[in-house]
Amino acid sequence: QFEVRTYKRLLDIVQPTPQTVDALMKLDLAAGVDVEIKLA
């Protein structure tokens, strides 16, 4: 018997600096972890 679990986390950063966005893009994450960055 198999089970697939999906976890989602939302991180809302108010007024991010360019350094913050750059640091988020350079994060080294585990295999299977997907990150979506939206700039509004």
N, C-alpha and C positions, 0 to 999 in steps of 0.2 A: 504494500500500500504506500502510495506516494502523496505528498502534499506540497503544493507550491504556495509560498507566502510572499507577499509583496509589502514592503514597508516604504512609506514616503515621509520625507521630512521637508519642511518649508523653512527657509531661512530668509527673513526679510531684513535687508540692511538699508537703513535710511541714510541718504546722502553719502554714498560710498566714495572714497577717494580713488584716484587711479591706482594707487599702490594696493588698496584693498582688492580691487577687481583683478589686478595682476597676480596677487598672492592666491586668490581663489582659483584662478585658471591654472596655476602651477602646482596645485595640490596633487600628491601622489596617493591615489585611492586604490583599494583592493579590486581585484578582478570581479566583474559583475556589478560594480557600482557605477551608475550613470549620473551625471550632473548636467543640469540645464541652467544656463545663466541668461537672464533677461534683463536688459537695461531699458529703463523707461524714462 
